[in-house]
Amino acid sequence: MTLPESDDHADAVLGVLLGTAIGDSIGLPFEGLSPQRVERRLARRPLGHSLVLGRGMISDDTEHTSMVARALLRSNGDPRQFARAFARSLRWWVLALPPGVGLATLRGGLRSWVGFSPERSGVHSAGNGPAMRAALLGLRARDDAHLVELVRASTRVTHTDPRAEAGALLVSRWAREGGAPTERLVELAAQIEDPELRAQVLRAIEAANRGDTPAALAAELGWTRGVSGFVVHTLPAVAYCWLRHRGDPRSAIEAAIRLGGDTDTVAAIVGALAGAEVGARGLPAEWIEGIRDWPIGVAHLRALAAALTNRELAAPRISWAGLLGRNLLVLGIVVTHVLARLLGR
């Protein structure tokens, strides 16, 4: 018989899944806005769910994290089998017409459909897709060597640029050591091989230690239009928000949104790291309860976390046809938000 894992570890696993979801869903309505427009919107109402009638929905950040969870369950952590299981889910996910899918991720999924192996389906891109789904790997790897293999397997299904892998590896290592002293987290950042990514992350950590505001950081790093999906921009933003507000997921996610740009992904990664550190019990309950989505919603994520930490429980099923219908609905919601922005709302 396989016994359930410790309550603290199980809560951290659930924290990563739900932390990703709340950051994703809270940040999604702000995606693409400049920091100035974000500030104007937040001046009118406090931060909370605002996609549809005060409720939130998730996007590819949470969906990919759930696909990683399913691949871990199917592969029992074997990196080669994990890559195959993740690629299989990615193929069906692409056919469900996900709104806002990144170009590299889309190309990786399509290349997988036409016969490229998981090791060869990725394209040369340093986007933040691998980083957005990496935190959970940190909590499920046996050791650092195993973690490196899992991160590489996850990354190369869609991205082959070493910077994308380095960013994903840092996120997973930070999640693994989420409760460690800040000095240890800085040591992990200093191990990044790419000099540009390393320098930018360390600058952002210094800004967090100084207590700089999001506006000051954006001015220093040139993010006048917000944080882009380039991992060399995303990871410093994540580092700043999480370390500036350690132990306070609400403030950390709000800082990510105030930076503008790719708000859902930055806030999703920040939420995942915060969830790994404080657990699901430390996340804002009303933000969790405010998510209204299907087939990948809060109940689905809770069931995935339970299956990951108690192997006697079966993984929840997902309806890809249902996801397609849901995505067509979301597309209409997105169009409504775009029109509202054009009208200056």
N, C-alpha and C positions, 0 to 999 in steps of 0.2 A: 504494500500500500504506500502511495506517495502522500506524505503529510503536507498540509498547507504551510506556506512560508510565514515568517514572523509578521506580526501585525504592522510593525513599523515599515518593513520593506513592502508589504502589500499596499500600505497607504501611500508610499512614495510612488509605486508603479501607477496606482490610480491617480495620484497627484500629477504625474507627467501627462497622462491621457486627458484628464479634465483641465489641467492648466493650459495645455495646448488648445483645447476647445474654447475656453473662455477668452484667451488672448486673441485667437482667430476670429471668433464671433463678435467680440467687442470692437476689434480693429477693422473688420471688413467694411463697414459703412464709411470709414475714413480713408480707404485705400485710394492712392493717387492724389490726395490733397496736399497742398503745400503746408508747411508748419504754420504759416500765417492764417490760412483758412481753417485749419484745425483749431487754432486759438480762438477764432471768432465763433466757431460752433460751440466750443466748450464754455465760452463766456455766456452763451444763451441757456445752456442746460448742463447739469453735471453728467459725468461720464457714466454710461450704462448701455444696455442693449438699445439699438435704434434702427435696426434694419427693417423690421416690419412690426408696427404697432407695439413698440416697446419690447419686442422679442428679438432673439438673435438666431442666426443660422451659421453653420460652419462652412469651410471651404477646403481647398486641396491640402492645406497644412494639416488639418485634423484627419482628413481622409487618408493621406499618406502615412500618418502615424498609426492609424488603425490597420493599414495594410502591412506595415512593419510588424505589428503585434500578431497578425494572422500568420505571417511568414515565419515568425519565431515559433509559433505553436506548431505549425506544420513541419518544420525542419528540426525541431528539438535543438536549435542553436547551431546546427552544422552549417558553416558559411556557404558551401556550394549549394546545398539544398535550400538554404534561406534565399539565395539569389534567385533560384528557379521559382520558388513560391512567390516571391515578391514580383518578379517579372510577369508571372501568370496573372496575378491580381492587377498589375499595371495595364496589361493588355485589355482586360475587360473594363477597367476604369476609364481608359481613353475612349472606348466605344460608347461610354455613357455620356459623352459630350460635356465634360466638366467645364464650367465657365472659368475663364481666367487662367487656364492651364499655361504654364511656362513653355516656351518654344522648345527648349532642350528636352524637357520631360515629354512633351508631345512627340518629338522626333524619336526619342528612346523607345516610347511605347509602340510607335508605328514600325520601327526597325525590328522590334521584338516580334511583331505580328508576321513580318515577312521572312522570319527565320534566323535572325541574328541571335546568338547566344547571349545570356545575361552578361557575360564578360566582354562582349563586343557590341552590345546594342547602344551604349552611351555615345554621346557626341561631345566634341570639345567645347565646353562651356564652364564658366566659373560662376554659374548662378547659385542661388541659395536653396534650391530644391533638396539636395542631400542634407543640408544642415537642418532644414525644418522638420525632418523625420528622424533625426539622429539621437535625440535625448533618451528615448526608451532603450536603445541599444546599450547605453552606459549602465543601465540598471540590470540588464539581463546577461551581460557577458561574464564568463567565468573569471577572466583576468584581463590584463591590458593587451596581451598578445591576441587573445580571442577577440577582444573589442576591435582592434585594428583590422582583423580579417572581416568582421561583420560590417564595419563601416565601409571598407573597400568594396565589399560585395554589394551593399546597398547603393553606394555612390555610382559605381560603374554601370549599373543598369541604365542610367540616364546621363551621367556626366563623367567626362574623362580628364578634365583639367585638374591638375594636382591641388590647386587652391580650393576647389569645391570639396575635395576629400579632406584637406587639412581643416577647413572650417567645420565640416561635419564631425571630424574626430575631436576637435576642441569642445564642441557642444556636448558630445557624448561623454567625454572625460569630465567636464564640469558637472554634468548630471550625476555621474558616478560618485563624485566627491563633493556633492552639493553642500554638505555641512562642514566642509573643511575651512580652515582659516583663510582669509583673503590672500595671505602670502603664498599659500599653496596653489591657489587658483591662478595667481600671477605666474608662478613657476611653470604651470601647465601652458599658459599662453606664450611664455618665452620659448617653449619648445617648438613652436610653429616654424617650419622650415622656410616657407616663403617670406622673404624679408619685408615686402610691402604689407602683407596681411599682418605679420607679427608687429610691425611698427605701428600700424593703425589701431590694432587691438590694445596695445600697451598705452598708446596716447589716450584712448577712450577710458581705460582703467584709471589713468592719472587724473582725468577730468572728473571721474566719479569720486575719487578720493578727495579731490579739492572741493567737492560739493557743487560743481558747475550745474547750471540749469540746462535743460535740453536745448534751449535757444543758443546758449553759449557754445555748446558742443557742436551744434549744426553750423554755426558761424566759423568755428575753428577748423572743421573738416570739410567745409564747402558744400554742405547739404542744403543749399538754399531752396531747392524744390522738394526736399524730403530725401529719405533713404531709398536707394535703388535696390533692385534685386541682385546686384553684383555682390558676391559673398565678401569682398574686401570692404564693402560699405555695411553690409548687414551685420557681420560679426562684431565690429566695433560698437555699433548701435546696441546690440544685445548685451555686450560686456558692460557698457555704461549703465543701461537701464537696470540690469539685474544687480550689479554690484553697488550702484548708487542707492538702491532701495532693498537691500538684502533683508529677507524676513517679512517684507511687506508687498505681497503680490499685487495688490490693488494699485499702489503707487508706482511699482515697476512697470506694470502694463500701461498705466496712464502716461508715463514718461515715454514709452515706446510709441504711443499714438501721437503725442505732441511733437515727435520728430518728423511726422508726415511721411509721405511716399508709400513704401510697401508696408503699411501699418499692420496688416493682418499677419504677415509672416514674421515680422520682427516681434510683434506682441505675442504670437503663438510660441516662438522659441523662448522668449522671456517667461511666459507662463509655464512652459514645460520645465525650465530650470527652477523657477520658484516652486512649482509643484513637487519636484524632486527633493527640494530642500525642506519645505514645510509640510509636505504631504497633502492629500486631498482635504483633510480636516482643517488645514490652514488657509484654504482658498475661499474667496467671497461666495457664500452660499447662494445669495440672490443672483449672482452672475451665472452660476451653474444651473439654477432653477429656471433662469430666463432663456435658456437655449431650447428652441423648438425645432427639431429636425428629425428626419427619417430618410433612409434606413440607418444612417450613422448618426445617432443622437446620444444623449447622456446614458440611457439604458444600455445601448450597445457598447459604449465605452466601459461602463461598469462591468458588463459581462466579459469583455475582453480582459480586463484587469484581473477579474476573478479566475479566469481560465489560465492566465499566465502564472498566477501565484498558487494555484491548486490544480495540479494536473488531472485530478479526478473529475474536473468539470470540463464540459465540452465547449469549444469555441462557438460563439454565436454565428449564425448564418447571415449572409448579406444577399439582398436581392439586387442584382445588377440592373434588371429591367426596371425595378422600382427606383433605383438611383437615376436612371435615364429620365423617367418621368419627373422626378424631383428636380433634376437639373434644368429641364425645360421650364419649370415653374420659376426657378431661381433666375433664369435668364430674363424673364419678364420683370422680376423685381429689380434686377440690375439695370435694365433699360429705364425703369421708372426713376431710379436714383440718378442716372446720368442726365435725364431730362431735368430733374430737379436742380442739379448742379448748374446746368446751362441757364436755368432761370435765376441763378444766384442764391439758391437756398442752401 
